[in-house]
Amino acid sequence: MKLLALLLTLAASPLVASAAPPDEQTTRLAKDRNCTFCHAFQPARAELGAVPPAPAFSDIAKRYRGQPGAEDKLVAVVMRGSNPKDRHWAGKVSAAQMPPNPARISEADARQLIRWILR
Protein backbone atom coordinates (compact mmCIF):
# COMPACT_ATOMS: atom_id res chain seq x y z
CA MET A 1 0.00 0.00 0.00
CA LYS A 2 2.86 2.39 0.83
CA LEU A 3 4.47 1.58 -2.52
CA LEU A 4 1.23 2.43 -4.33
CA ALA A 5 1.00 5.76 -2.49
CA LEU A 6 4.62 6.54 -3.38
CA LEU A 7 4.04 5.69 -7.05
CA LEU A 8 0.92 7.87 -7.18
CA THR A 9 2.83 10.73 -5.57
CA LEU A 10 5.67 10.41 -8.07
CA ALA A 11 3.25 10.21 -10.99
CA ALA A 12 1.63 13.48 -9.89
CA SER A 13 4.99 15.18 -9.39
CA PRO A 14 5.75 18.19 -11.61
CA LEU A 15 9.14 16.62 -12.40
CA VAL A 16 7.38 13.75 -14.15
CA ALA A 17 4.92 15.98 -15.99
CA SER A 18 7.16 18.64 -17.46
CA ALA A 19 10.20 18.95 -19.64
CA ALA A 20 13.55 19.26 -17.96
CA PRO A 21 14.53 22.85 -17.19
CA PRO A 22 16.20 24.26 -20.29
CA ASP A 23 19.90 24.81 -20.12
CA GLU A 24 21.62 27.63 -22.02
CA GLN A 25 22.47 25.41 -25.01
CA THR A 26 18.91 24.03 -25.33
CA THR A 27 17.38 27.49 -24.99
CA ARG A 28 19.71 28.92 -27.63
CA LEU A 29 19.07 26.01 -30.01
CA ALA A 30 15.27 26.28 -29.66
CA LYS A 31 15.36 30.04 -30.19
CA ASP A 32 17.91 29.98 -33.05
CA ARG A 33 15.83 27.38 -34.94
CA ASN A 34 12.62 29.40 -34.37
CA CYS A 35 10.97 26.63 -32.32
CA THR A 36 9.96 29.21 -29.72
CA PHE A 37 7.99 31.15 -32.32
CA CYS A 38 5.18 28.62 -31.72
CA HIS A 39 6.32 26.53 -28.72
CA ALA A 40 6.87 27.79 -25.18
CA PHE A 41 8.98 26.04 -22.57
CA GLN A 42 6.04 25.97 -20.13
CA PRO A 43 2.31 26.34 -20.88
CA ALA A 44 0.77 29.78 -20.64
CA ARG A 45 -1.38 30.41 -17.61
CA ALA A 46 -5.03 29.61 -18.30
CA GLU A 47 -6.23 32.98 -17.05
CA LEU A 48 -4.48 34.70 -19.95
CA GLY A 49 -7.15 33.18 -22.20
CA ALA A 50 -5.11 32.92 -25.40
CA VAL A 51 -4.77 29.55 -27.09
CA PRO A 52 -1.11 29.02 -28.03
CA PRO A 53 -0.18 28.15 -31.61
CA ALA A 54 1.54 24.92 -30.50
CA PRO A 55 1.92 22.83 -27.34
CA ALA A 56 4.51 23.85 -24.80
CA PHE A 57 7.57 21.63 -24.52
CA SER A 58 6.39 20.55 -21.05
CA ASP A 59 3.02 19.44 -22.50
CA ILE A 60 4.81 17.44 -25.19
CA ALA A 61 6.90 15.80 -22.45
CA LYS A 62 3.78 14.96 -20.47
CA ARG A 63 2.10 13.34 -23.48
CA TYR A 64 5.05 11.40 -24.96
CA ARG A 65 7.60 10.66 -22.23
CA GLY A 66 8.00 6.94 -21.71
CA GLN A 67 6.22 5.92 -24.92
CA PRO A 68 8.13 3.45 -27.09
CA GLY A 69 9.34 5.13 -30.28
CA ALA A 70 8.40 8.63 -29.08
CA GLU A 71 11.79 10.13 -29.92
CA ASP A 72 11.76 8.92 -33.52
CA LYS A 73 8.10 9.87 -33.97
CA LEU A 74 8.65 13.43 -32.71
CA VAL A 75 11.83 13.92 -34.73
CA ALA A 76 9.86 12.87 -37.82
CA VAL A 77 7.14 15.42 -36.98
CA VAL A 78 9.75 18.17 -36.63
CA MET A 79 11.41 17.27 -39.91
CA ARG A 80 8.38 16.36 -42.07
CA GLY A 81 5.58 18.22 -40.29
CA SER A 82 2.41 16.82 -38.81
CA ASN A 83 -0.70 15.51 -40.49
CA PRO A 84 -3.52 18.10 -40.24
CA LYS A 85 -6.01 15.20 -39.95
CA ASP A 86 -4.24 13.97 -36.78
CA ARG A 87 -5.46 16.75 -34.49
CA HIS A 88 -4.49 15.24 -31.12
CA TRP A 89 -3.85 18.78 -29.81
CA ALA A 90 -7.22 20.06 -31.14
CA GLY A 91 -8.81 22.58 -28.81
CA LYS A 92 -5.52 23.10 -26.97
CA VAL A 93 -3.55 24.85 -29.72
CA SER A 94 -4.53 27.19 -32.52
CA ALA A 95 -2.36 25.77 -35.33
CA ALA A 96 -3.84 22.96 -37.42
CA GLN A 97 -0.47 21.33 -38.05
CA MET A 98 3.26 21.68 -37.67
CA PRO A 99 4.97 22.59 -40.94
CA PRO A 100 8.02 20.65 -42.19
CA ASN A 101 11.24 22.17 -40.88
CA PRO A 102 14.26 20.70 -42.73
CA ALA A 103 15.36 24.17 -43.87
CA ARG A 104 15.36 25.48 -40.28
CA ILE A 105 16.79 22.59 -38.28
CA SER A 106 19.00 19.59 -38.93
CA GLU A 107 17.81 16.17 -37.90
CA ALA A 108 20.65 16.01 -35.35
CA ASP A 109 19.53 19.29 -33.74
CA ALA A 110 15.89 18.18 -33.80
CA ARG A 111 16.88 14.94 -32.08
CA GLN A 112 18.85 16.89 -29.45
CA LEU A 113 15.79 19.03 -28.67
CA ILE A 114 13.44 16.04 -28.59
CA ARG A 115 15.79 14.15 -26.25
CA TRP A 116 15.81 17.16 -23.95
CA ILE A 117 11.99 17.34 -24.01
CA LEU A 118 11.59 13.64 -23.26
CA ARG A 119 14.18 13.32 -20.48
C-alpha positions as CSV (number, residue, x, y, z in Angstrom):
1,M,0.0,0.0,0.0
2,K,2.9,2.4,0.8
3,L,4.5,1.6,-2.5
4,L,1.2,2.4,-4.3
5,A,1.0,5.8,-2.5
6,L,4.6,6.5,-3.4
7,L,4.0,5.7,-7.0
8,L,0.9,7.9,-7.2
9,T,2.8,10.7,-5.6
10,L,5.7,10.4,-8.1
11,A,3.2,10.2,-11.0
12,A,1.6,13.5,-9.9
13,S,5.0,15.2,-9.4
14,P,5.8,18.2,-11.6
15,L,9.1,16.6,-12.4
16,V,7.4,13.8,-14.1
17,A,4.9,16.0,-16.0
18,S,7.2,18.6,-17.5
19,A,10.2,18.9,-19.6
20,A,13.6,19.3,-18.0
21,P,14.5,22.8,-17.2
22,P,16.2,24.3,-20.3
23,D,19.9,24.8,-20.1
24,E,21.6,27.6,-22.0
25,Q,22.5,25.4,-25.0
26,T,18.9,24.0,-25.3
27,T,17.4,27.5,-25.0
28,R,19.7,28.9,-27.6
29,L,19.1,26.0,-30.0
30,A,15.3,26.3,-29.7
31,K,15.4,30.0,-30.2
32,D,17.9,30.0,-33.0
33,R,15.8,27.4,-34.9
34,N,12.6,29.4,-34.4
35,C,11.0,26.6,-32.3
36,T,10.0,29.2,-29.7
37,F,8.0,31.2,-32.3
38,C,5.2,28.6,-31.7
39,H,6.3,26.5,-28.7
40,A,6.9,27.8,-25.2
41,F,9.0,26.0,-22.6
42,Q,6.0,26.0,-20.1
43,P,2.3,26.3,-20.9
44,A,0.8,29.8,-20.6
45,R,-1.4,30.4,-17.6
46,A,-5.0,29.6,-18.3
47,E,-6.2,33.0,-17.0
48,L,-4.5,34.7,-19.9
49,G,-7.1,33.2,-22.2
50,A,-5.1,32.9,-25.4
51,V,-4.8,29.5,-27.1
52,P,-1.1,29.0,-28.0
53,P,-0.2,28.1,-31.6
54,A,1.5,24.9,-30.5
55,P,1.9,22.8,-27.3
56,A,4.5,23.8,-24.8
57,F,7.6,21.6,-24.5
58,S,6.4,20.6,-21.1
59,D,3.0,19.4,-22.5
60,I,4.8,17.4,-25.2
61,A,6.9,15.8,-22.4
62,K,3.8,15.0,-20.5
63,R,2.1,13.3,-23.5
64,Y,5.1,11.4,-25.0
65,R,7.6,10.7,-22.2
66,G,8.0,6.9,-21.7
67,Q,6.2,5.9,-24.9
68,P,8.1,3.4,-27.1
69,G,9.3,5.1,-30.3
70,A,8.4,8.6,-29.1
71,E,11.8,10.1,-29.9
72,D,11.8,8.9,-33.5
73,K,8.1,9.9,-34.0
74,L,8.6,13.4,-32.7
75,V,11.8,13.9,-34.7
76,A,9.9,12.9,-37.8
77,V,7.1,15.4,-37.0
78,V,9.7,18.2,-36.6
79,M,11.4,17.3,-39.9
80,R,8.4,16.4,-42.1
81,G,5.6,18.2,-40.3
82,S,2.4,16.8,-38.8
83,N,-0.7,15.5,-40.5
84,P,-3.5,18.1,-40.2
85,K,-6.0,15.2,-40.0
86,D,-4.2,14.0,-36.8
87,R,-5.5,16.7,-34.5
88,H,-4.5,15.2,-31.1
89,W,-3.9,18.8,-29.8
90,A,-7.2,20.1,-31.1
91,G,-8.8,22.6,-28.8
92,K,-5.5,23.1,-27.0
93,V,-3.6,24.9,-29.7
94,S,-4.5,27.2,-32.5
95,A,-2.4,25.8,-35.3
96,A,-3.8,23.0,-37.4
97,Q,-0.5,21.3,-38.1
98,M,3.3,21.7,-37.7
99,P,5.0,22.6,-40.9
100,P,8.0,20.7,-42.2
101,N,11.2,22.2,-40.9
102,P,14.3,20.7,-42.7
103,A,15.4,24.2,-43.9
104,R,15.4,25.5,-40.3
105,I,16.8,22.6,-38.3
106,S,19.0,19.6,-38.9
107,E,17.8,16.2,-37.9
108,A,20.6,16.0,-35.4
109,D,19.5,19.3,-33.7
110,A,15.9,18.2,-33.8
111,R,16.9,14.9,-32.1
112,Q,18.8,16.9,-29.5
113,L,15.8,19.0,-28.7
114,I,13.4,16.0,-28.6
115,R,15.8,14.1,-26.2
116,W,15.8,17.2,-24.0
117,I,12.0,17.3,-24.0
118,L,11.6,13.6,-23.3
119,R,14.2,13.3,-20.5
